[in-house]
Amino acid sequence: MHSNPQLSKNGELQHLLTIEGLPATLLTQILDTAQSFIGVTEREVKKLPLLRGKAIFNLFFEPSTRTRTTFEIAAKRLSADVINLNISTSSQSKGETLLDTIDNLEAMHADMFIVRHAQSGAAHLIAQHVAPNVHVINAGDGRHEHPTQALLDMFTIRHYKREFANLRVAIVGDILHSRVARSQIHALTTLGVPELRVIAPKTLLPAGVENLGVHVYHDMQRGLKDVDVVMMLRLQSERMQGPLLPSAQEFFKYYGLTAEKLAAARPDAIVMHPGPMNRGVEIDSSVADGPRSVILPQVTFGIAVRMAVMSILAGN
Amino acid sequence: MSLKLPDAEQLVSALAAQIKPRLDSGTALIGIHTGGAWIAQKLQQQLGLTTPIGLLDISFYRDDFARIGLHPQVKPSNIPFDVEGRRIILVDDVLYTGRTVRAAMNELFDYGRPASIELAVLIDRGGRELPVFARYSGATLELADNQNIELKKDKEDRLSLCLNQT
């Protein structure tokens, strides 16, 4: 492969498809731009004119509330027109192909597509298909990546910990099926986190995960020892009864984050979760609602981060 | 052709002298990032204003966003006072086309409805493309289209002007 398909010849971001392969300078630029958008929410008029007259299509082939809503709010804060399409209930069920759907929406003068799809690589396929002035943001594709989630996580970590250079970070849970984890691992290593751990049972780890530059733990007590940041993952319900796990209760016993297990981490460690949470499966309520949880600030920061990504793309 | 540029620190003092007689207790200064912010800082000290200065980065309001995209080093705007009903003096280093000032006024109105806005600039170089007028200006210079003036700040916080040719 000669180049990164999401970057133009002179290194400008054309689409946001993956975190993998993006340089640290670009990730930092997105985080810095997001920082500037934070102040907008405290003003009398919470809107900016940057994307006035642009049409942004939220294309969700998979259900989502948080991600779709924060993208919608972000686009509206930038004065764009937002069209939400819930494809699982429309043309696709009538047999239209993905690229035919895209062609039709482009004929309606779409400027940007925000795509969530169960198939890894769906956003990539769309990005290669659209006209050069149309931008695509991957809002989660299969088990591959969820780049804006990782970016808002990086924003949250930087907000609470200032620097990435001295941090010990642990990602806990179903790494195998998690596009969030994959994007997080790439973002954290690119931004220079010196010690990144993943904690999971062997059945929920992808083969060769060590090659991504992480330390593997199967035990929470050891894995959480002295970490600064705990990043929990969602255990999807279809995994709770399947060949990979005995039961949700058993998972909680060994890998659910309780106050007792969190005591191994540093006293000022923060706890993150991309949502939606399964209380009593991957995280205990006393931790989720506790003083070290930054789960709701993550959601708020997600708006500013998505504003940053959309405005950088629209300007390139 | 070399042009003798005025001393930036003297121009700031000249600006302060122009503003002083028209000042009242509720007046606030807002500097446009970055040069305008440096000047506003110095004006605030010289005028003895107690209201903290505001800072505007107009990147999100530029009219050429569609052509040139977002400036990679956007700084947060920070207006630490209530804009509603306040008398405001916008401060910038160089007044040229007037487009920056237009963008700054648009942004300012998203914070509230000021009682009035006036403009103070170090250099008025002509070439207006919009009906914008600086009530306070340090100096007027005639420059060719391919020349531009840049305000610099050294380690001791001293301001100076430099001329660039393209």
Chai-1 contact restraints between the chains, C-beta under 6 A:
chainA,res_idxA,chainB,res_idxB,connection_type,confidence,min_distance_angstrom,max_distance_angstrom,comment,restraint_id
A,Q29,B,P72,contact,1.0,0.0,6.0,A-B,restraint_1
A,T33,B,V74,contact,1.0,0.0,6.0,A-B,restraint_2
A,S36,B,V74,contact,1.0,0.0,6.0,A-B,restraint_3
A,S36,B,P76,contact,1.0,0.0,6.0,A-B,restraint_4
A,G39,B,P76,contact,1.0,0.0,6.0,A-B,restraint_5
A,R43,B,D110,contact,1.0,0.0,6.0,A-B,restraint_6
A,R43,B,Y111,contact,1.0,0.0,6.0,A-B,restraint_7
A,E44,B,Y111,contact,1.0,0.0,6.0,A-B,restraint_8
A,E44,B,G112,contact,1.0,0.0,6.0,A-B,restraint_9
A,V45,B,D110,contact,1.0,0.0,6.0,A-B,restraint_10
A,L48,B,F60,contact,1.0,0.0,6.0,A-B,restraint_11
A,L50,B,F60,contact,1.0,0.0,6.0,A-B,restraint_12
A,L50,B,F65,contact,1.0,0.0,6.0,A-B,restraint_13
A,S311,B,L70,contact,1.0,0.0,6.0,A-B,restraint_14
A,I312,B,L70,contact,1.0,0.0,6.0,A-B,restraint_15
A,G315,B,F65,contact,1.0,0.0,6.0,A-B,restraint_16
A,G315,B,G69,contact,1.0,0.0,6.0,A-B,restraint_17
A,G315,B,L70,contact,1.0,0.0,6.0,A-B,restraint_18
A,N316,B,G69,contact,1.0,0.0,6.0,A-B,restraint_19
